[in-house]
Amino acid sequence: MYEDGDIRIDSHFAHFGARSYAIAKIYSVYVKDDKKSGVVWMLAALATLIAGIGALGASATTGFGEASSDWLTFLFIAAVAVALYRGRPLPTYQLMLVTSSGEQKAIESADREKVAEVGGALEKAMARQG
């Protein structure tokens, strides 16, 4: 029914690497979004905005040459904000199986469509069991 790398689903079993689940023992499946906090880069972006406004204000009153340290501060904080943004944790998606033993994480990926595709294949296999 479905095969991709170490994931294989047939009419009787779902294989995820070394783990196997009997299709008849899976009650339901769902995709769980695991969004990680990315607040630090937002704080740095806010600090960049404040530093930019401060540098503009200093340039307006004293001239650009005398406010160059304010602009350097702005550029430094902006560079830090960009670095934090690029390094922010991206959300991951988990395919969860509900069995008599409770909830089990079958796979985890940053690709939501792949996780949903595997979940759809499991649902088809479960429908054929019923």
Secondary structure, DSSP 8 states (H G I E B T S, - for coil): -EEETTEEE-SSEEEETTEEEEGGGEEEEEEEEE----HHHHHHHHHHHHHHHHHHHHHHHH-TTTTHHHHHHHHHHHHHHHHHHHTS---EEEEEEEETTEEEEEEEES-HHHHHHHHHHHHHHHHHH-
